[in-house]
Amino acid sequence: MNQKQIDRINELYHKSQKEGLTEEEKQEQAKLRHDYIAAVRGNLRGTLDNVSFVNPDGSVTKAKGKNN
């Protein structure tokens, strides 16, 4: 997701508040929002994959996801 796509999401939001969106714009907005959420989830997953915990005994344990 690049800045141009984020700007377009914001532009469509403001237009929807002022005058409404056409059906094509509503579809574009939904796709952009879906792509944005997927990007945020991917970034969060990447961050969480690098999390480790230090146990009281000094050992290190990697965080486990729901799929692990």
PDB file of N, H, CA, C and O in Angstrom:
ATOM      1  N   MET A   1       0.859  -1.166   0.000  1.00  0.00           N
ATOM      2  CA  MET A   1       0.000   0.000   0.000  1.00  0.00           C
ATOM      3  C   MET A   1       0.903   1.227   0.000  1.00  0.00           C
ATOM      4  O   MET A   1       1.759   1.380   0.872  1.00  0.00           O
ATOM      5  N   ASN A   2       0.710   2.086  -0.970  1.00  0.00           N
ATOM      6  H   ASN A   2       0.015   1.962  -1.679  1.00  0.00           H
ATOM      7  CA  ASN A   2       1.543   3.277  -1.062  1.00  0.00           C
ATOM      8  C   ASN A   2       0.749   4.525  -0.657  1.00  0.00           C
ATOM      9  O   ASN A   2      -0.463   4.460  -0.447  1.00  0.00           O
ATOM     10  N   GLN A   3       1.434   5.635  -0.552  1.00  0.00           N
ATOM     11  H   GLN A   3       2.418   5.688  -0.722  1.00  0.00           H
ATOM     12  CA  GLN A   3       0.804   6.875  -0.098  1.00  0.00           C
ATOM     13  C   GLN A   3      -0.291   7.340  -1.055  1.00  0.00           C
ATOM     14  O   GLN A   3      -1.283   7.925  -0.620  1.00  0.00           O
ATOM     15  N   LYS A   4      -0.122   7.088  -2.342  1.00  0.00           N
ATOM     16  H   LYS A   4       0.684   6.613  -2.695  1.00  0.00           H
ATOM     17  CA  LYS A   4      -1.122   7.493  -3.325  1.00  0.00           C
ATOM     18  C   LYS A   4      -2.457   6.777  -3.079  1.00  0.00           C
ATOM     19  O   LYS A   4      -3.524   7.378  -3.202  1.00  0.00           O
ATOM     20  N   GLN A   5      -2.384   5.493  -2.734  1.00  0.00           N
ATOM     21  H   GLN A   5      -1.517   5.004  -2.634  1.00  0.00           H
ATOM     22  CA  GLN A   5      -3.594   4.733  -2.442  1.00  0.00           C
ATOM     23  C   GLN A   5      -4.245   5.221  -1.149  1.00  0.00           C
ATOM     24  O   GLN A   5      -5.470   5.314  -1.074  1.00  0.00           O
ATOM     25  N   ILE A   6      -3.457   5.528  -0.149  1.00  0.00           N
ATOM     26  H   ILE A   6      -2.461   5.452  -0.210  1.00  0.00           H
ATOM     27  CA  ILE A   6      -3.998   6.044   1.110  1.00  0.00           C
ATOM     28  C   ILE A   6      -4.659   7.393   0.886  1.00  0.00           C
ATOM     29  O   ILE A   6      -5.728   7.662   1.435  1.00  0.00           O
ATOM     30  N   ASP A   7      -4.032   8.240   0.087  1.00  0.00           N
ATOM     31  H   ASP A   7      -3.164   8.022  -0.359  1.00  0.00           H
ATOM     32  CA  ASP A   7      -4.628   9.537  -0.239  1.00  0.00           C
ATOM     33  C   ASP A   7      -5.964   9.358  -0.957  1.00  0.00           C
ATOM     34  O   ASP A   7      -6.908  10.110  -0.719  1.00  0.00           O
ATOM     35  N   ARG A   8      -6.038   8.362  -1.833  1.00  0.00           N
ATOM     36  H   ARG A   8      -5.271   7.751  -2.027  1.00  0.00           H
ATOM     37  CA  ARG A   8      -7.292   8.102  -2.561  1.00  0.00           C
ATOM     38  C   ARG A   8      -8.378   7.625  -1.598  1.00  0.00           C
ATOM     39  O   ARG A   8      -9.537   8.014  -1.744  1.00  0.00           O
ATOM     40  N   ILE A   9      -8.030   6.795  -0.625  1.00  0.00           N
ATOM     41  H   ILE A   9      -7.089   6.479  -0.507  1.00  0.00           H
ATOM     42  CA  ILE A   9      -8.997   6.356   0.386  1.00  0.00           C
ATOM     43  C   ILE A   9      -9.564   7.577   1.099  1.00  0.00           C
ATOM     44  O   ILE A   9     -10.777   7.696   1.270  1.00  0.00           O
ATOM     45  N   ASN A  10      -8.689   8.478   1.510  1.00  0.00           N
ATOM     46  H   ASN A  10      -7.704   8.382   1.370  1.00  0.00           H
ATOM     47  CA  ASN A  10      -9.130   9.683   2.221  1.00  0.00           C
ATOM     48  C   ASN A  10      -9.971  10.585   1.329  1.00  0.00           C
ATOM     49  O   ASN A  10     -10.961  11.163   1.777  1.00  0.00           O
ATOM     50  N   GLU A  11      -9.578  10.700   0.078  1.00  0.00           N
ATOM     51  H   GLU A  11      -8.773  10.231  -0.285  1.00  0.00           H
ATOM     52  CA  GLU A  11     -10.327  11.518  -0.872  1.00  0.00           C
ATOM     53  C   GLU A  11     -11.744  10.977  -1.056  1.00  0.00           C
ATOM     54  O   GLU A  11     -12.708  11.743  -1.058  1.00  0.00           O
ATOM     55  N   LEU A  12     -11.870   9.671  -1.208  1.00  0.00           N
ATOM     56  H   LEU A  12     -11.087   9.048  -1.206  1.00  0.00           H
ATOM     57  CA  LEU A  12     -13.192   9.067  -1.365  1.00  0.00           C
ATOM     58  C   LEU A  12     -14.023   9.219  -0.097  1.00  0.00           C
ATOM     59  O   LEU A  12     -15.234   9.430  -0.171  1.00  0.00           O
ATOM     60  N   TYR A  13     -13.390   9.115   1.051  1.00  0.00           N
ATOM     61  H   TYR A  13     -12.407   8.943   1.111  1.00  0.00           H
ATOM     62  CA  TYR A  13     -14.118   9.298   2.307  1.00  0.00           C
ATOM     63  C   TYR A  13     -14.702  10.701   2.392  1.00  0.00           C
ATOM     64  O   TYR A  13     -15.881  10.869   2.703  1.00  0.00           O
ATOM     65  N   HIS A  14     -13.884  11.704   2.117  1.00  0.00           N
ATOM     66  H   HIS A  14     -12.926  11.568   1.864  1.00  0.00           H
ATOM     67  CA  HIS A  14     -14.354  13.089   2.208  1.00  0.00           C
ATOM     68  C   HIS A  14     -15.442  13.365   1.182  1.00  0.00           C
ATOM     69  O   HIS A  14     -16.399  14.085   1.465  1.00  0.00           O
ATOM     70  N   LYS A  15     -15.298  12.801   0.004  1.00  0.00           N
ATOM     71  H   LYS A  15     -14.521  12.216  -0.226  1.00  0.00           H
ATOM     72  CA  LYS A  15     -16.335  12.994  -1.017  1.00  0.00           C
ATOM     73  C   LYS A  15     -17.640  12.331  -0.578  1.00  0.00           C
ATOM     74  O   LYS A  15     -18.720  12.875  -0.809  1.00  0.00           O
ATOM     75  N   SER A  16     -17.546  11.160   0.053  1.00  0.00           N
ATOM     76  H   SER A  16     -16.669  10.718   0.241  1.00  0.00           H
ATOM     77  CA  SER A  16     -18.756  10.468   0.504  1.00  0.00           C
ATOM     78  C   SER A  16     -19.493  11.274   1.566  1.00  0.00           C
ATOM     79  O   SER A  16     -20.720  11.225   1.648  1.00  0.00           O
ATOM     80  N   GLN A  17     -18.746  12.015   2.379  1.00  0.00           N
ATOM     81  H   GLN A  17     -17.749  12.054   2.313  1.00  0.00           H
ATOM     82  CA  GLN A  17     -19.360  12.827   3.419  1.00  0.00           C
ATOM     83  C   GLN A  17     -20.026  14.070   2.850  1.00  0.00           C
ATOM     84  O   GLN A  17     -21.037  14.528   3.383  1.00  0.00           O
ATOM     85  N   LYS A  18     -19.472  14.622   1.774  1.00  0.00           N
ATOM     86  H   LYS A  18     -18.651  14.250   1.341  1.00  0.00           H
ATOM     87  CA  LYS A  18     -19.978  15.874   1.209  1.00  0.00           C
ATOM     88  C   LYS A  18     -21.101  15.653   0.212  1.00  0.00           C
ATOM     89  O   LYS A  18     -22.156  16.278   0.316  1.00  0.00           O
ATOM     90  N   GLU A  19     -20.881  14.762  -0.763  1.00  0.00           N
ATOM     91  H   GLU A  19     -20.024  14.254  -0.847  1.00  0.00           H
ATOM     92  CA  GLU A  19     -21.845  14.663  -1.855  1.00  0.00           C
ATOM     93  C   GLU A  19     -22.250  13.248  -2.198  1.00  0.00           C
ATOM     94  O   GLU A  19     -23.160  13.053  -3.004  1.00  0.00           O
ATOM     95  N   GLY A  20     -21.621  12.279  -1.626  1.00  0.00           N
ATOM     96  H   GLY A  20     -20.883  12.438  -0.971  1.00  0.00           H
ATOM     97  CA  GLY A  20     -21.943  10.890  -1.940  1.00  0.00           C
ATOM     98  C   GLY A  20     -21.047  10.345  -3.031  1.00  0.00           C
ATOM     99  O   GLY A  20     -20.368  11.094  -3.734  1.00  0.00           O
ATOM    100  N   LEU A  21     -21.056   9.030  -3.162  1.00  0.00           N
ATOM    101  H   LEU A  21     -21.607   8.422  -2.591  1.00  0.00           H
ATOM    102  CA  LEU A  21     -20.206   8.356  -4.136  1.00  0.00           C
ATOM    103  C   LEU A  21     -21.053   7.647  -5.183  1.00  0.00           C
ATOM    104  O   LEU A  21     -22.180   7.228  -4.919  1.00  0.00           O
ATOM    105  N   THR A  22     -20.481   7.523  -6.377  1.00  0.00           N
ATOM    106  H   THR A  22     -19.565   7.863  -6.591  1.00  0.00           H
ATOM    107  CA  THR A  22     -21.123   6.714  -7.400  1.00  0.00           C
ATOM    108  C   THR A  22     -20.902   5.249  -7.048  1.00  0.00           C
ATOM    109  O   THR A  22     -20.101   4.944  -6.164  1.00  0.00           O
ATOM    110  N   GLU A  23     -21.589   4.349  -7.716  1.00  0.00           N
ATOM    111  H   GLU A  23     -22.240   4.597  -8.434  1.00  0.00           H
ATOM    112  CA  GLU A  23     -21.439   2.927  -7.461  1.00  0.00           C
ATOM    113  C   GLU A  23     -20.009   2.465  -7.729  1.00  0.00           C
ATOM    114  O   GLU A  23     -19.475   1.642  -6.985  1.00  0.00           O
ATOM    115  N   GLU A  24     -19.384   2.989  -8.786  1.00  0.00           N
ATOM    116  H   GLU A  24     -19.818   3.657  -9.390  1.00  0.00           H
ATOM    117  CA  GLU A  24     -18.011   2.625  -9.103  1.00  0.00           C
ATOM    118  C   GLU A  24     -17.055   3.104  -8.014  1.00  0.00           C
ATOM    119  O   GLU A  24     -16.123   2.390  -7.643  1.00  0.00           O
ATOM    120  N   GLU A  25     -17.286   4.305  -7.507  1.00  0.00           N
ATOM    121  H   GLU A  25     -18.043   4.884  -7.808  1.00  0.00           H
ATOM    122  CA  GLU A  25     -16.437   4.838  -6.442  1.00  0.00           C
ATOM    123  C   GLU A  25     -16.600   4.041  -5.152  1.00  0.00           C
ATOM    124  O   GLU A  25     -15.631   3.834  -4.422  1.00  0.00           O
ATOM    125  N   LYS A  26     -17.823   3.592  -4.871  1.00  0.00           N
ATOM    126  H   LYS A  26     -18.610   3.759  -5.464  1.00  0.00           H
ATOM    127  CA  LYS A  26     -18.056   2.769  -3.680  1.00  0.00           C
ATOM    128  C   LYS A  26     -17.290   1.456  -3.791  1.00  0.00           C
ATOM    129  O   LYS A  26     -16.725   0.981  -2.806  1.00  0.00           O
ATOM    130  N   GLN A  27     -17.269   0.867  -4.990  1.00  0.00           N
ATOM    131  H   GLN A  27     -17.728   1.253  -5.790  1.00  0.00           H
ATOM    132  CA  GLN A  27     -16.530  -0.372  -5.192  1.00  0.00           C
ATOM    133  C   GLN A  27     -15.032  -0.138  -5.058  1.00  0.00           C
ATOM    134  O   GLN A  27     -14.323  -0.945  -4.457  1.00  0.00           O
ATOM    135  N   GLU A  28     -14.551   0.974  -5.621  1.00  0.00           N
ATOM    136  H   GLU A  28     -15.127   1.630  -6.109  1.00  0.00           H
ATOM    137  CA  GLU A  28     -13.128   1.315  -5.511  1.00  0.00           C
ATOM    138  C   GLU A  28     -12.745   1.522  -4.048  1.00  0.00           C
ATOM    139  O   GLU A  28     -11.695   1.062  -3.600  1.00  0.00           O
ATOM    140  N   GLN A  29     -13.611   2.221  -3.307  1.00  0.00           N
ATOM    141  H   GLN A  29     -14.465   2.595  -3.670  1.00  0.00           H
ATOM    142  CA  GLN A  29     -13.353   2.490  -1.891  1.00  0.00           C
ATOM    143  C   GLN A  29     -13.289   1.172  -1.109  1.00  0.00           C
ATOM    144  O   GLN A  29     -12.409   0.993  -0.267  1.00  0.00           O
ATOM    145  N   ALA A  30     -14.208   0.264  -1.382  1.00  0.00           N
ATOM    146  H   ALA A  30     -14.923   0.410  -2.066  1.00  0.00           H
ATOM    147  CA  ALA A  30     -14.230  -1.019  -0.677  1.00  0.00           C
ATOM    148  C   ALA A  30     -12.954  -1.812  -0.973  1.00  0.00           C
ATOM    149  O   ALA A  30     -12.370  -2.401  -0.064  1.00  0.00           O
ATOM    150  N   LYS A  31     -12.519  -1.832  -2.237  1.00  0.00           N
ATOM    151  H   LYS A  31     -12.994  -1.353  -2.975  1.00  0.00           H
ATOM    152  CA  LYS A  31     -11.297  -2.554  -2.596  1.00  0.00           C
ATOM    153  C   LYS A  31     -10.080  -1.922  -1.931  1.00  0.00           C
ATOM    154  O   LYS A  31      -9.227  -2.633  -1.400  1.00  0.00           O
ATOM    155  N   LEU A  32      -9.990  -0.593  -1.954  1.00  0.00           N
ATOM    156  H   LEU A  32     -10.683  -0.015  -2.385  1.00  0.00           H
ATOM    157  CA  LEU A  32      -8.849   0.079  -1.323  1.00  0.00           C
ATOM    158  C   LEU A  32      -8.823  -0.182   0.182  1.00  0.00           C
ATOM    159  O   LEU A  32      -7.757  -0.413   0.753  1.00  0.00           O
ATOM    160  N   ARG A  33      -9.983  -0.145   0.821  1.00  0.00           N
ATOM    161  H   ARG A  33     -10.848   0.043   0.357  1.00  0.00           H
ATOM    162  CA  ARG A  33     -10.044  -0.422   2.260  1.00  0.00           C
ATOM    163  C   ARG A  33      -9.609  -1.854   2.554  1.00  0.00           C
ATOM    164  O   ARG A  33      -8.879  -2.105   3.513  1.00  0.00           O
ATOM    165  N   HIS A  34     -10.061  -2.787   1.724  1.00  0.00           N
ATOM    166  H   HIS A  34     -10.654  -2.583   0.945  1.00  0.00           H
ATOM    167  CA  HIS A  34      -9.686  -4.192   1.900  1.00  0.00           C
ATOM    168  C   HIS A  34      -8.171  -4.352   1.774  1.00  0.00           C
ATOM    169  O   HIS A  34      -7.544  -5.027   2.590  1.00  0.00           O
ATOM    170  N   ASP A  35      -7.586  -3.730   0.750  1.00  0.00           N
ATOM    171  H   ASP A  35      -8.096  -3.181   0.087  1.00  0.00           H
ATOM    172  CA  ASP A  35      -6.140  -3.798   0.543  1.00  0.00           C
ATOM    173  C   ASP A  35      -5.383  -3.161   1.713  1.00  0.00           C
ATOM    174  O   ASP A  35      -4.343  -3.669   2.131  1.00  0.00           O
ATOM    175  N   TYR A  36      -5.905  -2.055   2.237  1.00  0.00           N
ATOM    176  H   TYR A  36      -6.751  -1.642   1.897  1.00  0.00           H
ATOM    177  CA  TYR A  36      -5.269  -1.369   3.373  1.00  0.00           C
ATOM    178  C   TYR A  36      -5.264  -2.273   4.605  1.00  0.00           C
ATOM    179  O   TYR A  36      -4.245  -2.405   5.283  1.00  0.00           O
ATOM    180  N   ILE A  37      -6.400  -2.886   4.887  1.00  0.00           N
ATOM    181  H   ILE A  37      -7.228  -2.778   4.336  1.00  0.00           H
ATOM    182  CA  ILE A  37      -6.502  -3.763   6.057  1.00  0.00           C
ATOM    183  C   ILE A  37      -5.562  -4.956   5.902  1.00  0.00           C
ATOM    184  O   ILE A  37      -4.911  -5.361   6.864  1.00  0.00           O
ATOM    185  N   ALA A  38      -5.489  -5.516   4.703  1.00  0.00           N
ATOM    186  H   ALA A  38      -6.018  -5.187   3.921  1.00  0.00           H
ATOM    187  CA  ALA A  38      -4.574  -6.639   4.457  1.00  0.00           C
ATOM    188  C   ALA A  38      -3.125  -6.214   4.681  1.00  0.00           C
ATOM    189  O   ALA A  38      -2.337  -6.984   5.231  1.00  0.00           O
ATOM    190  N   ALA A  39      -2.764  -5.008   4.265  1.00  0.00           N
ATOM    191  H   ALA A  39      -3.404  -4.383   3.818  1.00  0.00           H
ATOM    192  CA  ALA A  39      -1.401  -4.512   4.458  1.00  0.00           C
ATOM    193  C   ALA A  39      -1.095  -4.324   5.946  1.00  0.00           C
ATOM    194  O   ALA A  39      -0.012  -4.682   6.408  1.00  0.00           O
ATOM    195  N   VAL A  40      -2.042  -3.765   6.689  1.00  0.00           N
ATOM    196  H   VAL A  40      -2.922  -3.474   6.313  1.00  0.00           H
ATOM    197  CA  VAL A  40      -1.841  -3.560   8.129  1.00  0.00           C
ATOM    198  C   VAL A  40      -1.695  -4.905   8.831  1.00  0.00           C
ATOM    199  O   VAL A  40      -0.816  -5.070   9.677  1.00  0.00           O
ATOM    200  N   ARG A  41      -2.539  -5.854   8.490  1.00  0.00           N
ATOM    201  H   ARG A  41      -3.253  -5.720   7.802  1.00  0.00           H
ATOM    202  CA  ARG A  41      -2.443  -7.185   9.104  1.00  0.00           C
ATOM    203  C   ARG A  41      -1.114  -7.849   8.783  1.00  0.00           C
ATOM    204  O   ARG A  41      -0.504  -8.473   9.651  1.00  0.00           O
ATOM    205  N   GLY A  42      -0.661  -7.717   7.538  1.00  0.00           N
ATOM    206  H   GLY A  42      -1.157  -7.210   6.833  1.00  0.00           H
ATOM    207  CA  GLY A  42       0.620  -8.291   7.149  1.00  0.00           C
ATOM    208  C   GLY A  42       1.777  -7.680   7.923  1.00  0.00           C
ATOM    209  O   GLY A  42       2.679  -8.388   8.369  1.00  0.00           O
ATOM    210  N   ASN A  43       1.745  -6.356   8.081  1.00  0.00           N
ATOM    211  H   ASN A  43       1.012  -5.781   7.719  1.00  0.00           H
ATOM    212  CA  ASN A  43       2.802  -5.683   8.843  1.00  0.00           C
ATOM    213  C   ASN A  43       2.778  -6.110  10.307  1.00  0.00           C
ATOM    214  O   ASN A  43       3.826  -6.336  10.912  1.00  0.00           O
ATOM    215  N   LEU A  44       1.584  -6.217  10.869  1.00  0.00           N
ATOM    216  H   LEU A  44       0.733  -6.033  10.378  1.00  0.00           H
ATOM    217  CA  LEU A  44       1.463  -6.639  12.265  1.00  0.00           C
ATOM    218  C   LEU A  44       1.962  -8.067  12.436  1.00  0.00           C
ATOM    219  O   LEU A  44       2.664  -8.372  13.400  1.00  0.00           O
ATOM    220  N   ARG A  45       1.599  -8.942  11.501  1.00  0.00           N
ATOM    221  H   ARG A  45       1.029  -8.693  10.718  1.00  0.00           H
ATOM    222  CA  ARG A  45       2.056 -10.336  11.576  1.00  0.00           C
ATOM    223  C   ARG A  45       3.582 -10.397  11.494  1.00  0.00           C
ATOM    224  O   ARG A  45       4.210 -11.161  12.226  1.00  0.00           O
ATOM    225  N   GLY A  46       4.178  -9.601  10.613  1.00  0.00           N
ATOM    226  H   GLY A  46       3.667  -8.980  10.019  1.00  0.00           H
ATOM    227  CA  GLY A  46       5.628  -9.564  10.505  1.00  0.00           C
ATOM    228  C   GLY A  46       6.287  -9.111  11.787  1.00  0.00           C
ATOM    229  O   GLY A  46       7.323  -9.647  12.179  1.00  0.00           O
ATOM    230  N   THR A  47       5.698  -8.132  12.441  1.00  0.00           N
ATOM    231  H   THR A  47       4.856  -7.697  12.123  1.00  0.00           H
ATOM    232  CA  THR A  47       6.224  -7.648  13.715  1.00  0.00           C
ATOM    233  C   THR A  47       6.092  -8.714  14.792  1.00  0.00           C
ATOM    234  O   THR A  47       7.039  -8.974  15.534  1.00  0.00           O
ATOM    235  N   LEU A  48       4.920  -9.331  14.877  1.00  0.00           N
ATOM    236  H   LEU A  48       4.151  -9.119  14.275  1.00  0.00           H
ATOM    237  CA  LEU A  48       4.690 -10.338  15.918  1.00  0.00           C
ATOM    238  C   LEU A  48       5.545 -11.582  15.703  1.00  0.00           C
ATOM    239  O   LEU A  48       5.901 -12.260  16.667  1.00  0.00           O
ATOM    240  N   ASP A  49       5.878 -11.888  14.456  1.00  0.00           N
ATOM    241  H   ASP A  49       5.589 -11.337  13.673  1.00  0.00           H
ATOM    242  CA  ASP A  49       6.737 -13.041  14.186  1.00  0.00           C
ATOM    243  C   ASP A  49       8.139 -12.850  14.753  1.00  0.00           C
ATOM    244  O   ASP A  49       8.864 -13.824  14.955  1.00  0.00           O
ATOM    245  N   ASN A  50       8.524 -11.607  15.010  1.00  0.00           N
ATOM    246  H   ASN A  50       7.935 -10.816  14.846  1.00  0.00           H
ATOM    247  CA  ASN A  50       9.855 -11.319  15.543  1.00  0.00           C
ATOM    248  C   ASN A  50       9.862 -11.107  17.059  1.00  0.00           C
ATOM    249  O   ASN A  50      10.884 -10.717  17.623  1.00  0.00           O
ATOM    250  N   VAL A  51       8.739 -11.360  17.716  1.00  0.00           N
ATOM    251  H   VAL A  51       7.908 -11.677  17.258  1.00  0.00           H
ATOM    252  CA  VAL A  51       8.641 -11.164  19.163  1.00  0.00           C
ATOM    253  C   VAL A  51       9.127 -12.422  19.879  1.00  0.00           C
ATOM    254  O   VAL A  51       8.766 -13.541  19.517  1.00  0.00           O
ATOM    255  N   SER A  52       9.944 -12.215  20.889  1.00  0.00           N
ATOM    256  H   SER A  52      10.238 -11.306  21.184  1.00  0.00           H
ATOM    257  CA  SER A  52      10.419 -13.311  21.741  1.00  0.00           C
ATOM    258  C   SER A  52      10.221 -12.907  23.196  1.00  0.00           C
ATOM    259  O   SER A  52      10.226 -11.726  23.542  1.00  0.00           O
ATOM    260  N   PHE A  53      10.050 -13.909  24.027  1.00  0.00           N
ATOM    261  H   PHE A  53      10.046 -14.869  23.747  1.00  0.00           H
ATOM    262  CA  PHE A  53       9.864 -13.673  25.457  1.00  0.00           C
ATOM    263  C   PHE A  53      11.048 -14.241  26.217  1.00  0.00           C
ATOM    264  O   PHE A  53      11.542 -15.322  25.894  1.00  0.00           O
ATOM    265  N   VAL A  54      11.505 -13.509  27.231  1.00  0.00           N
ATOM    266  H   VAL A  54      11.104 -12.631  27.493  1.00  0.00           H
ATOM    267  CA  VAL A  54      12.556 -13.990  28.106  1.00  0.00           C
ATOM    268  C   VAL A  54      11.881 -14.578  29.337  1.00  0.00           C
ATOM    269  O   VAL A  54      11.187 -13.878  30.075  1.00  0.00           O
ATOM    270  N   ASN A  55      12.090 -15.856  29.545  1.00  0.00           N
ATOM    271  H   ASN A  55      12.654 -16.425  28.946  1.00  0.00           H
ATOM    272  CA  ASN A  55      11.494 -16.561  30.682  1.00  0.00           C
ATOM    273  C   ASN A  55      12.273 -16.263  31.956  1.00  0.00           C
ATOM    274  O   ASN A  55      13.424 -15.832  31.890  1.00  0.00           O
ATOM    275  N   PRO A  56      11.656 -16.487  33.117  1.00  0.00           N
ATOM    276  CA  PRO A  56      12.337 -16.229  34.385  1.00  0.00           C
ATOM    277  C   PRO A  56      13.675 -16.973  34.524  1.00  0.00           C
ATOM    278  O   PRO A  56      14.582 -16.498  35.208  1.00  0.00           O
ATOM    279  N   ASP A  57      13.793 -18.134  33.878  1.00  0.00           N
ATOM    280  H   ASP A  57      13.056 -18.521  33.323  1.00  0.00           H
ATOM    281  CA  ASP A  57      15.048 -18.893  33.965  1.00  0.00           C
ATOM    282  C   ASP A  57      16.107 -18.393  32.979  1.00  0.00           C
ATOM    283  O   ASP A  57      17.211 -18.934  32.928  1.00  0.00           O
ATOM    284  N   GLY A  58      15.773 -17.365  32.198  1.00  0.00           N
ATOM    285  H   GLY A  58      14.875 -16.926  32.239  1.00  0.00           H
ATOM    286  CA  GLY A  58      16.732 -16.782  31.271  1.00  0.00           C
ATOM    287  C   GLY A  58      16.634 -17.307  29.848  1.00  0.00           C
ATOM    288  O   GLY A  58      17.268 -16.772  28.938  1.00  0.00           O
ATOM    289  N   SER A  59      15.840 -18.353  29.656  1.00  0.00           N
ATOM    290  H   SER A  59      15.326 -18.788  30.395  1.00  0.00           H
ATOM    291  CA  SER A  59      15.690 -18.889  28.296  1.00  0.00           C
ATOM    292  C   SER A  59      14.779 -17.969  27.473  1.00  0.00           C
ATOM    293  O   SER A  59      13.979 -17.210  28.021  1.00  0.00           O
ATOM    294  N   VAL A  60      14.917 -18.055  26.171  1.00  0.00           N
ATOM    295  H   VAL A  60      15.566 -18.671  25.725  1.00  0.00           H
ATOM    296  CA  VAL A  60      14.141 -17.214  25.262  1.00  0.00           C
ATOM    297  C   VAL A  60      13.183 -18.106  24.487  1.00  0.00           C
ATOM    298  O   VAL A  60      13.569 -19.153  23.966  1.00  0.00           O
ATOM    299  N   THR A  61      11.917 -17.672  24.418  1.00  0.00           N
ATOM    300  H   THR A  61      11.604 -16.821  24.840  1.00  0.00           H
ATOM    301  CA  THR A  61      10.877 -18.418  23.698  1.00  0.00           C
ATOM    302  C   THR A  61      10.270 -17.502  22.646  1.00  0.00           C
ATOM    303  O   THR A  61       9.885 -16.372  22.944  1.00  0.00           O
ATOM    304  N   LYS A  62      10.187 -17.995  21.419  1.00  0.00           N
ATOM    305  H   LYS A  62      10.499 -18.914  21.177  1.00  0.00           H
ATOM    306  CA  LYS A  62       9.534 -17.227  20.357  1.00  0.00           C
ATOM    307  C   LYS A  62       8.024 -17.247  20.598  1.00  0.00           C
ATOM    308  O   LYS A  62       7.471 -18.226  21.100  1.00  0.00           O
ATOM    309  N   ALA A  63       7.368 -16.134  20.225  1.00  0.00           N
ATOM    310  H   ALA A  63       7.817 -15.339  19.818  1.00  0.00           H
ATOM    311  CA  ALA A  63       5.915 -16.071  20.330  1.00  0.00           C
ATOM    312  C   ALA A  63       5.313 -17.015  19.293  1.00  0.00           C
ATOM    313  O   ALA A  63       5.833 -17.147  18.186  1.00  0.00           O
ATOM    314  N   LYS A  64       4.227 -17.660  19.657  1.00  0.00           N
ATOM    315  H   LYS A  64       3.805 -17.553  20.556  1.00  0.00           H
ATOM    316  CA  LYS A  64       3.574 -18.599  18.759  1.00  0.00           C
ATOM    317  C   LYS A  64       2.258 -17.988  18.304  1.00  0.00           C
ATOM    318  O   LYS A  64       1.498 -17.459  19.115  1.00  0.00           O
ATOM    319  N   GLY A  65       1.992 -18.061  17.013  1.00  0.00           N
ATOM    320  H   GLY A  65       2.610 -18.491  16.354  1.00  0.00           H
ATOM    321  CA  GLY A  65       0.725 -17.612  16.484  1.00  0.00           C
ATOM    322  C   GLY A  65      -0.319 -18.706  16.620  1.00  0.00           C
ATOM    323  O   GLY A  65      -0.020 -19.814  17.065  1.00  0.00           O
ATOM    324  N   LYS A  66      -1.534 -18.388  16.238  1.00  0.00           N
ATOM    325  H   LYS A  66      -1.777 -17.487  15.877  1.00  0.00           H
ATOM    326  CA  LYS A  66      -2.594 -19.382  16.342  1.00  0.00           C
ATOM    327  C   LYS A  66      -2.383 -20.540  15.380  1.00  0.00           C
ATOM    328  O   LYS A  66      -2.958 -21.612  15.571  1.00  0.00           O
ATOM    329  N   ASN A  67      -1.563 -20.343  14.344  1.00  0.00           N
ATOM    330  H   ASN A  67      -1.095 -19.472  14.190  1.00  0.00           H
ATOM    331  CA  ASN A  67      -1.293 -21.398  13.372  1.00  0.00           C
ATOM    332  C   ASN A  67      -0.085 -22.256  13.745  1.00  0.00           C
ATOM    333  O   ASN A  67       0.189 -23.256  13.081  1.00  0.00           O
ATOM    334  N   ASN A  68       0.625 -21.883  14.782  1.00  0.00           N
ATOM    335  H   ASN A  68       0.402 -21.071  15.321  1.00  0.00           H
ATOM    336  CA  ASN A  68       1.855 -22.600  15.170  1.00  0.00           C
ATOM    337  C   ASN A  68       1.586 -23.572  16.290  1.00  0.00           C
ATOM    338  O   ASN A  68       2.501 -24.260  16.743  1.00  0.00           O
TER     339      ASN A  68
END
